[in-house]
Structure formats: C-alpha cells, structure tokens
Amino acid sequence: MFFKEINEIDLGETPIDNIFIDIFMPMANGTYVKVYLLAYKYALDASISNNITNQSLARNLNIPLSDVLSAWDFWEDKGIIKKHIKDTNEEWNYSIEFLNLKKLYIENILKTNDLKKSKTTPDELIYVNQNPNIQKMFNYINEIISRPLVPNEKIQILDIIDKYNMSPDMIKSAYAYAKQKRGIKSIKYVEGIIRNWYDNKIYTLEDLENYFAKKSERFGLYKKVFKELGFYREPSMEERKIMDSWIDDFNLSIDLISHACSKSKNTSNPSISYINSILKNWYEKGFKTIQDIEKEIEERKKKKTSKKSTVTVKTKFHNFEQRTSNYTPEELERIILENQKKKFK
C-alpha cells in the first residue's frame, strides 16, 4: 500500500504523465531520466525556461554536457521530444520541445487499429496455453507476481513475444530481472526491459548471459579506475564510453589500464581524459604489455646517456689554436721575445 503525506506548505509540484513513467522511463538509464525530468520542470515554469540552456542543465545536475546531449539524442530517437536548432556555431545550443505524450499515445493506438486482427484472441490463447513451454512460462510468472495471471495479461505477454520475437525463457528472465532490480511486476515495465534488450540485439539467453557478463566486467573496470584516480562518485555516461573504448577499440589489458592510472600521481588534477591520452599514445605505439613500456623507457635512458658522453666541455683554452694558427713559428717566437722584453723594462 502506498499513500502520500498531506503537506500544508506548497513548494510546487511537477506533473508527469504516467505514459512516461510506465513506458519510457524503464527503457532509459538514470542520467537520461534525470535530464528529462529536470528540463521538463523548467519547461513548465515560463519565468525561467528561457534562461535555461543545456550547459546550465548539466551544471545543475552536476554531470558533463555530453551526457545531457546524449540524453536528448536518446529521447529524440524515442519520439517524445523535438530539437529546435539555433542559428549559432555552438552545436550544444538548441531548444527542446516536449511533445504531448497523450497525443502520441492516441495516435499510436489509431495507427495500430488495423493490426488488432493480428493480436492474440481468447480462442488462440486457449490453443497456445496447451504448449508446455508457454504453460511453464505462465506458471513461472504466477510465482513472480504472487497471483495467477488473468486472461488479458496472458494475451499481452503473448503479444510481446510476437512483437519482439522473444522466447518464453526471455520473458521469464525479464520478469525475474524486473523483480530483482526494481521489485516491479507490471507487464508494461517488463515490456520496457524486453524492448531495451531488443534494441541492444539481445535475443537469446546466451546473448543475455554475455551481456550481463560484459556489464559486470565493465563495472569492475569502472570501479578499479576510479579507485586509482581517487574518485568517490559514479562515472558519467561519457566517462564510461571512454573507458569502454580502452577495451573495445584499443584492446588493452586491465593491467595496462591500471598502470596508466598509476601515472595520475604525476598530475595534480587527474581525469579520465588524462588517462585516455596516455593509453591512446601507448596504443598508437603498439604497446600491449607493461614490459613494452619499460623497454621504451630503458632505450630512452640509454640514448640520453649516450648524448651526454659525446658532449665536449669547452674552456677558455679551446680557442687557443684558432688564435695562434694564423702565425708562423718565427712570428710567434718574435712575439714571445717582445713580450718578455716588455716585462723586464
């Protein structure tokens, strides 16, 4: 049971359509949701909306500007916002129009009216319910939600299977994931998870296992790097992309990445960009191990020592030959004798 405390002090409220919460929020990461909600709050306040930019939004959320821009790319792709580009040289400087979600939902229903005949009918439900795999899936979901599914819910689940071409095992995994991570058991939330997996090309249990293994490995990398740099916060989306590139694009080992992080002791303001510049340099030189780096350092020391040993130290006598080479032996003897005579005068 959930209920809200009555507060006599009005500090304002921001109404959010349930369509966003039920359908769109489950498919996005936390940063994208924060960007949408705060910007939507500003959009409802005409007194300040004109003064808010993507830069100020990033500053207020304490996230990089690149994360804000990535969020708008994501929401634009989902069709719930529209960018209005300004005539400036600043690519980040554009306005955001929040589209009417109720209108989009109604239009979507009208567009799919012709497809209703392809939806699962009660008669078809009776037929597919005889499939052992489908029956096992329904029984599993009954345990997850702690009650029997009603016929309409079963129809919705079968439609999700048909829409995303997912197996019953994937639906079971989605329900288990929703309960474990969020404690949510609604079909709309589960469909959001399935949609996200579909967008990430996760179609089978094997794909899902690989995805979670990779995700776990990457979170381990993020944690290790941030610990080396002395950061006590979660990495931003842009920082995660950079760290992912060390594995996916540069194909570098964790040991080499850790070694690069140790170089942060040489700077007073360590950052992911600083480490990235080091690793990019090593990648371009073809370094794959710490031994490759140590070998280059040793060769550099040898070259430096060799240069020092060939340098001639000049003194005041180095020009003696140049000054005397212009005289004959007889002229030198005469000059010496004259100098001696002068001394004894």
ZATI-158002 format. One record per residue (C-alpha): x, y, z; residue in three letters. Coordinates in nm, 2 decimals, padded with zeros to 4 digits, always signed. Layout:
BEGIN
(pt (X,Y,Z),'Ala')
...
//
This chain:
BEGIN
(pt (+00.00,+00.00,+00.00),'Met')
(pt (+00.13,+00.35,-00.09),'Phe')
(pt (-00.01,+00.68,+00.02),'Phe')
(pt (+00.11,+01.04,+00.04),'Lys')
(pt (+00.15,+01.26,+00.34),'Glu')
(pt (-00.06,+01.58,+00.34),'Ile')
(pt (+00.17,+01.89,+00.35),'Asn')
(pt (+00.03,+02.23,+00.43),'Glu')
(pt (+00.33,+02.40,+00.28),'Ile')
(pt (+00.31,+02.43,-00.10),'Asp')
(pt (+00.65,+02.41,-00.26),'Leu')
(pt (+00.52,+02.33,-00.60),'Gly')
(pt (+00.47,+02.01,-00.80),'Glu')
(pt (+00.57,+01.89,-01.15),'Thr')
(pt (+00.30,+01.67,-01.31),'Pro')
(pt (+00.44,+01.38,-01.52),'Ile')
(pt (+00.23,+01.17,-01.75),'Asp')
(pt (+00.21,+00.81,-01.64),'Asn')
(pt (+00.28,+00.72,-02.00),'Ile')
(pt (+00.64,+00.84,-01.94),'Phe')
(pt (+00.67,+00.65,-01.61),'Ile')
(pt (+00.52,+00.33,-01.74),'Asp')
(pt (+00.66,+00.31,-02.10),'Ile')
(pt (+00.96,+00.53,-02.15),'Phe')
(pt (+01.13,+00.55,-01.81),'Met')
(pt (+01.20,+00.18,-01.79),'Pro')
(pt (+01.39,+00.18,-02.12),'Met')
(pt (+01.64,+00.46,-02.01),'Ala')
(pt (+01.93,+00.49,-01.78),'Asn')
(pt (+01.91,+00.71,-01.47),'Gly')
(pt (+02.10,+01.00,-01.62),'Thr')
(pt (+01.87,+01.03,-01.92),'Tyr')
(pt (+01.56,+01.02,-01.69),'Val')
(pt (+01.71,+01.30,-01.47),'Lys')
(pt (+01.78,+01.52,-01.77),'Val')
(pt (+01.43,+01.48,-01.90),'Tyr')
(pt (+01.26,+01.54,-01.56),'Leu')
(pt (+01.46,+01.85,-01.46),'Leu')
(pt (+01.43,+02.01,-01.81),'Ala')
(pt (+01.05,+01.92,-01.81),'Tyr')
(pt (+01.02,+02.10,-01.47),'Lys')
(pt (+01.19,+02.41,-01.62),'Tyr')
(pt (+00.97,+02.39,-01.93),'Ala')
(pt (+00.66,+02.43,-01.71),'Leu')
(pt (+00.80,+02.75,-01.55),'Asp')
(pt (+00.78,+03.03,-01.81),'Ala')
(pt (+00.96,+03.27,-01.58),'Ser')
(pt (+01.29,+03.08,-01.60),'Ile')
(pt (+01.26,+02.84,-01.90),'Ser')
(pt (+01.40,+03.10,-02.15),'Asn')
(pt (+01.72,+03.13,-01.94),'Asn')
(pt (+01.79,+02.76,-01.91),'Ile')
(pt (+02.04,+02.61,-02.15),'Thr')
(pt (+02.19,+02.26,-02.19),'Asn')
(pt (+02.50,+02.40,-02.02),'Gln')
(pt (+02.31,+02.52,-01.71),'Ser')
(pt (+02.11,+02.20,-01.71),'Leu')
(pt (+02.44,+02.00,-01.70),'Ala')
(pt (+02.57,+02.23,-01.42),'Arg')
(pt (+02.26,+02.19,-01.21),'Asn')
(pt (+02.27,+01.81,-01.24),'Leu')
(pt (+02.65,+01.80,-01.18),'Asn')
(pt (+02.70,+01.59,-01.50),'Ile')
(pt (+02.91,+01.66,-01.82),'Pro')
(pt (+02.74,+01.85,-02.10),'Leu')
(pt (+02.80,+01.54,-02.32),'Ser')
(pt (+02.56,+01.34,-02.10),'Asp')
(pt (+02.29,+01.60,-02.15),'Val')
(pt (+02.33,+01.60,-02.52),'Leu')
(pt (+02.33,+01.21,-02.53),'Ser')
(pt (+02.01,+01.22,-02.33),'Ala')
(pt (+01.84,+01.44,-02.59),'Trp')
(pt (+01.96,+01.22,-02.87),'Asp')
(pt (+01.80,+00.92,-02.69),'Phe')
(pt (+01.47,+01.09,-02.62),'Trp')
(pt (+01.45,+01.23,-02.97),'Glu')
(pt (+01.51,+00.87,-03.10),'Asp')
(pt (+01.21,+00.76,-02.89),'Lys')
(pt (+01.00,+01.03,-03.04),'Gly')
(pt (+00.90,+01.22,-02.72),'Ile')
(pt (+01.10,+01.54,-02.77),'Ile')
(pt (+01.19,+01.76,-03.06),'Lys')
(pt (+01.51,+01.96,-03.10),'Lys')
(pt (+01.50,+02.32,-03.23),'His')
(pt (+01.84,+02.41,-03.36),'Ile')
(pt (+01.95,+02.77,-03.31),'Lys')
(pt (+02.15,+02.96,-03.58),'Asp')
(pt (+02.48,+02.96,-03.38),'Thr')
(pt (+02.82,+02.79,-03.41),'Asn')
(pt (+02.76,+02.61,-03.08),'Glu')
(pt (+02.63,+02.26,-03.16),'Glu')
(pt (+02.50,+02.21,-02.80),'Trp')
(pt (+02.30,+02.53,-02.80),'Asn')
(pt (+01.95,+02.42,-02.91),'Tyr')
(pt (+01.60,+02.43,-02.75),'Ser')
(pt (+01.39,+02.13,-02.66),'Ile')
(pt (+01.02,+02.09,-02.72),'Glu')
(pt (+00.85,+01.83,-02.50),'Phe')
(pt (+00.59,+01.65,-02.72),'Leu')
(pt (+00.24,+01.57,-02.59),'Asn')
(pt (+00.27,+01.21,-02.47),'Leu')
(pt (-00.11,+01.16,-02.46),'Lys')
(pt (-00.14,+01.28,-02.82),'Lys')
(pt (+00.14,+01.04,-02.92),'Leu')
(pt (-00.02,+00.76,-02.74),'Tyr')
(pt (-00.36,+00.81,-02.90),'Ile')
(pt (-00.20,+00.85,-03.25),'Glu')
(pt (-00.02,+00.52,-03.19),'Asn')
(pt (-00.34,+00.35,-03.10),'Ile')
(pt (-00.51,+00.48,-03.41),'Leu')
(pt (-00.22,+00.36,-03.62),'Lys')
(pt (-00.24,+00.01,-03.48),'Thr')
(pt (-00.61,-00.03,-03.51),'Asn')
(pt (-00.56,-00.21,-03.84),'Asp')
(pt (-00.32,-00.45,-03.66),'Leu')
(pt (-00.57,-00.56,-03.40),'Lys')
(pt (-00.68,-00.86,-03.60),'Lys')
(pt (-00.32,-00.99,-03.56),'Ser')
(pt (-00.34,-00.98,-03.18),'Lys')
(pt (-00.39,-01.29,-02.98),'Thr')
(pt (-00.76,-01.38,-02.94),'Thr')
(pt (-00.91,-01.57,-02.64),'Pro')
(pt (-00.95,-01.87,-02.87),'Asp')
(pt (-00.59,-01.86,-02.97),'Glu')
(pt (-00.50,-01.82,-02.60),'Leu')
(pt (-00.67,-02.15,-02.52),'Ile')
(pt (-00.47,-02.31,-02.80),'Tyr')
(pt (-00.13,-02.18,-02.72),'Val')
(pt (-00.19,-02.24,-02.35),'Asn')
(pt (-00.16,-02.61,-02.43),'Gln')
(pt (+00.21,-02.55,-02.53),'Asn')
(pt (+00.42,-02.69,-02.24),'Pro')
(pt (+00.68,-02.40,-02.28),'Asn')
(pt (+00.40,-02.14,-02.27),'Ile')
(pt (+00.24,-02.31,-01.97),'Gln')
(pt (+00.57,-02.32,-01.78),'Lys')
(pt (+00.62,-01.95,-01.86),'Met')
(pt (+00.28,-01.86,-01.72),'Phe')
(pt (+00.33,-02.07,-01.41),'Asn')
(pt (+00.67,-01.90,-01.35),'Tyr')
(pt (+00.52,-01.56,-01.39),'Ile')
(pt (+00.24,-01.65,-01.14),'Asn')
(pt (+00.51,-01.72,-00.88),'Glu')
(pt (+00.69,-01.39,-00.96),'Ile')
(pt (+00.38,-01.18,-00.92),'Ile')
(pt (+00.24,-01.39,-00.64),'Ser')
(pt (-00.10,-01.44,-00.81),'Arg')
(pt (-00.25,-01.61,-01.12),'Pro')
(pt (-00.23,-01.41,-01.45),'Leu')
(pt (-00.57,-01.31,-01.58),'Val')
(pt (-00.65,-01.39,-01.95),'Pro')
(pt (-00.60,-01.03,-02.06),'Asn')
(pt (-00.25,-01.03,-01.91),'Glu')
(pt (-00.16,-01.36,-02.08),'Lys')
(pt (-00.27,-01.21,-02.41),'Ile')
(pt (-00.05,-00.91,-02.36),'Gln')
(pt (+00.25,-01.13,-02.28),'Ile')
(pt (+00.19,-01.34,-02.59),'Leu')
(pt (+00.17,-01.02,-02.79),'Asp')
(pt (+00.51,-00.91,-02.65),'Ile')
(pt (+00.66,-01.25,-02.76),'Ile')
(pt (+00.52,-01.20,-03.11),'Asp')
(pt (+00.62,-00.83,-03.13),'Lys')
(pt (+00.98,-00.88,-03.03),'Tyr')
(pt (+01.02,-01.24,-03.15),'Asn')
(pt (+01.14,-01.34,-02.80),'Met')
(pt (+01.12,-01.69,-02.65),'Ser')
(pt (+00.92,-01.77,-02.33),'Pro')
(pt (+01.26,-01.81,-02.15),'Asp')
(pt (+01.34,-01.45,-02.23),'Met')
(pt (+01.01,-01.33,-02.09),'Ile')
(pt (+01.08,-01.53,-01.77),'Lys')
(pt (+01.42,-01.37,-01.75),'Ser')
(pt (+01.27,-01.02,-01.79),'Ala')
(pt (+01.02,-01.08,-01.51),'Tyr')
(pt (+01.29,-01.21,-01.28),'Ala')
(pt (+01.52,-00.91,-01.37),'Tyr')
(pt (+01.23,-00.66,-01.30),'Ala')
(pt (+01.16,-00.81,-00.96),'Lys')
(pt (+01.52,-00.84,-00.86),'Gln')
(pt (+01.63,-00.50,-00.96),'Lys')
(pt (+01.32,-00.29,-00.91),'Arg')
(pt (+01.07,-00.50,-00.74),'Gly')
(pt (+00.83,-00.42,-01.02),'Ile')
(pt (+00.60,-00.68,-01.17),'Lys')
(pt (+00.39,-00.49,-01.42),'Ser')
(pt (+00.37,-00.60,-01.78),'Ile')
(pt (+00.44,-00.26,-01.91),'Lys')
(pt (+00.77,-00.24,-01.72),'Tyr')
(pt (+00.86,-00.59,-01.83),'Val')
(pt (+00.79,-00.49,-02.19),'Glu')
(pt (+01.03,-00.19,-02.14),'Gly')
(pt (+01.30,-00.43,-02.04),'Ile')
(pt (+01.23,-00.66,-02.34),'Ile')
(pt (+01.24,-00.35,-02.57),'Arg')
(pt (+01.57,-00.24,-02.43),'Asn')
(pt (+01.72,-00.59,-02.48),'Trp')
(pt (+01.58,-00.60,-02.83),'Tyr')
(pt (+01.74,-00.26,-02.91),'Asp')
(pt (+02.07,-00.39,-02.78),'Asn')
(pt (+02.04,-00.70,-03.01),'Lys')
(pt (+01.99,-00.94,-02.71),'Ile')
(pt (+01.76,-01.21,-02.85),'Tyr')
(pt (+01.86,-01.53,-02.67),'Thr')
(pt (+01.96,-01.65,-02.32),'Leu')
(pt (+02.31,-01.68,-02.44),'Glu')
(pt (+02.31,-01.32,-02.56),'Asp')
(pt (+02.17,-01.22,-02.22),'Leu')
(pt (+02.44,-01.41,-02.03),'Glu')
(pt (+02.71,-01.24,-02.24),'Asn')
(pt (+02.56,-00.90,-02.19),'Tyr')
(pt (+02.54,-00.94,-01.81),'Phe')
(pt (+02.90,-01.08,-01.80),'Ala')
(pt (+03.03,-00.79,-02.00),'Lys')
(pt (+02.83,-00.54,-01.79),'Lys')
(pt (+02.97,-00.69,-01.47),'Ser')
(pt (+03.33,-00.68,-01.61),'Glu')
(pt (+03.29,-00.32,-01.72),'Arg')
(pt (+03.15,-00.21,-01.38),'Phe')
(pt (+03.46,-00.38,-01.22),'Gly')
(pt (+03.68,-00.18,-01.46),'Leu')
(pt (+03.50,+00.15,-01.38),'Tyr')
(pt (+03.53,+00.08,-01.00),'Lys')
(pt (+03.91,+00.00,-01.03),'Lys')
(pt (+03.99,+00.30,-01.24),'Val')
(pt (+03.80,+00.54,-01.02),'Phe')
(pt (+03.96,+00.40,-00.71),'Lys')
(pt (+04.31,+00.45,-00.87),'Glu')
(pt (+04.22,+00.81,-00.95),'Leu')
(pt (+04.08,+00.88,-00.60),'Gly')
(pt (+03.72,+00.95,-00.73),'Phe')
(pt (+03.44,+00.87,-00.50),'Tyr')
(pt (+03.14,+00.90,-00.74),'Arg')
(pt (+02.97,+00.72,-01.02),'Glu')
(pt (+03.12,+00.76,-01.37),'Pro')
(pt (+02.93,+00.97,-01.62),'Ser')
(pt (+02.80,+00.83,-01.94),'Met')
(pt (+03.08,+01.00,-02.14),'Glu')
(pt (+03.34,+00.86,-01.90),'Glu')
(pt (+03.20,+00.51,-01.93),'Arg')
(pt (+03.22,+00.54,-02.31),'Lys')
(pt (+03.59,+00.64,-02.29),'Ile')
(pt (+03.67,+00.35,-02.06),'Met')
(pt (+03.48,+00.11,-02.28),'Asp')
(pt (+03.69,+00.22,-02.58),'Ser')
(pt (+04.01,+00.11,-02.39),'Trp')
(pt (+03.87,-00.25,-02.41),'Ile')
(pt (+03.66,-00.24,-02.73),'Asp')
(pt (+03.87,-00.02,-02.95),'Asp')
(pt (+04.23,-00.03,-02.81),'Phe')
(pt (+04.20,-00.39,-02.69),'Asn')
(pt (+04.42,-00.31,-02.39),'Leu')
(pt (+04.45,-00.53,-02.08),'Ser')
(pt (+04.33,-00.44,-01.73),'Ile')
(pt (+04.69,-00.44,-01.61),'Asp')
(pt (+04.80,-00.19,-01.87),'Leu')
(pt (+04.50,+00.04,-01.79),'Ile')
(pt (+04.58,+00.01,-01.42),'Ser')
(pt (+04.95,+00.10,-01.50),'His')
(pt (+04.83,+00.41,-01.68),'Ala')
(pt (+04.61,+00.51,-01.39),'Cys')
(pt (+04.92,+00.50,-01.16),'Ser')
(pt (+05.06,+00.78,-01.37),'Lys')
(pt (+04.79,+01.01,-01.23),'Ser')
(pt (+05.03,+01.06,-00.93),'Lys')
(pt (+05.23,+01.28,-01.16),'Asn')
(pt (+04.95,+01.53,-01.20),'Thr')
(pt (+04.76,+01.75,-00.95),'Ser')
(pt (+04.43,+01.72,-01.14),'Asn')
(pt (+04.38,+01.36,-01.26),'Pro')
(pt (+04.10,+01.28,-01.50),'Ser')
(pt (+03.97,+01.02,-01.74),'Ile')
(pt (+04.08,+01.24,-02.03),'Ser')
(pt (+04.44,+01.24,-01.89),'Tyr')
(pt (+04.45,+00.86,-01.87),'Ile')
(pt (+04.29,+00.83,-02.21),'Asn')
(pt (+04.57,+01.04,-02.36),'Ser')
(pt (+04.83,+00.81,-02.21),'Ile')
(pt (+04.66,+00.49,-02.33),'Leu')
(pt (+04.59,+00.64,-02.67),'Lys')
(pt (+04.97,+00.72,-02.70),'Asn')
(pt (+05.06,+00.36,-02.60),'Trp')
(pt (+04.80,+00.21,-02.84),'Tyr')
(pt (+04.95,+00.42,-03.13),'Glu')
(pt (+05.30,+00.29,-03.04),'Lys')
(pt (+05.17,-00.06,-03.04),'Gly')
(pt (+05.23,-00.13,-02.67),'Phe')
(pt (+05.04,-00.43,-02.53),'Lys')
(pt (+05.22,-00.50,-02.20),'Thr')
(pt (+05.39,-00.32,-01.92),'Ile')
(pt (+05.72,-00.47,-02.04),'Gln')
(pt (+05.68,-00.28,-02.38),'Asp')
(pt (+05.66,+00.05,-02.19),'Ile')
(pt (+05.96,-00.03,-01.96),'Glu')
(pt (+06.16,-00.13,-02.27),'Lys')
(pt (+06.09,+00.21,-02.43),'Glu')
(pt (+06.19,+00.39,-02.11),'Ile')
(pt (+06.52,+00.20,-02.09),'Glu')
(pt (+06.60,+00.28,-02.45),'Glu')
(pt (+06.53,+00.64,-02.39),'Arg')
(pt (+06.76,+00.65,-02.09),'Lys')
(pt (+07.04,+00.48,-02.30),'Lys')
(pt (+07.00,+00.74,-02.57),'Lys')
(pt (+07.02,+01.02,-02.32),'Lys')
(pt (+07.33,+00.88,-02.16),'Thr')
(pt (+07.50,+00.84,-02.50),'Ser')
(pt (+07.43,+01.20,-02.59),'Lys')
(pt (+07.59,+01.32,-02.26),'Lys')
(pt (+07.91,+01.12,-02.32),'Ser')
(pt (+07.97,+01.28,-02.66),'Thr')
(pt (+07.93,+01.64,-02.55),'Val')
(pt (+08.27,+01.82,-02.52),'Thr')
(pt (+08.31,+02.07,-02.23),'Val')
(pt (+08.45,+02.39,-02.36),'Lys')
(pt (+08.71,+02.60,-02.16),'Thr')
(pt (+08.89,+02.93,-02.22),'Lys')
(pt (+09.18,+02.74,-02.38),'Phe')
(pt (+08.96,+02.59,-02.67),'His')
(pt (+09.02,+02.89,-02.88),'Asn')
(pt (+09.40,+02.89,-02.84),'Phe')
(pt (+09.46,+02.70,-03.16),'Glu')
(pt (+09.24,+02.93,-03.35),'Gln')
(pt (+09.42,+03.24,-03.23),'Arg')
(pt (+09.77,+03.11,-03.29),'Thr')
(pt (+09.71,+02.92,-03.61),'Ser')
(pt (+09.74,+03.25,-03.81),'Asn')
(pt (+10.11,+03.30,-03.72),'Tyr')
(pt (+10.43,+03.13,-03.84),'Thr')
(pt (+10.68,+02.98,-03.59),'Pro')
(pt (+10.92,+03.27,-03.65),'Glu')
(pt (+10.65,+03.53,-03.59),'Glu')
(pt (+10.54,+03.35,-03.27),'Leu')
(pt (+10.90,+03.35,-03.14),'Glu')
(pt (+10.93,+03.72,-03.21),'Arg')
(pt (+10.61,+03.80,-03.03),'Ile')
(pt (+10.71,+03.60,-02.73),'Ile')
(pt (+11.06,+03.77,-02.71),'Leu')
(pt (+10.90,+04.12,-02.74),'Glu')
(pt (+10.66,+04.03,-02.46),'Asn')
(pt (+10.95,+03.91,-02.24),'Gln')
(pt (+11.14,+04.24,-02.31),'Lys')
(pt (+10.84,+04.44,-02.20),'Lys')
(pt (+10.82,+04.26,-01.87),'Lys')
(pt (+11.19,+04.35,-01.78),'Phe')
(pt (+11.18,+04.71,-01.88),'Lys')
//
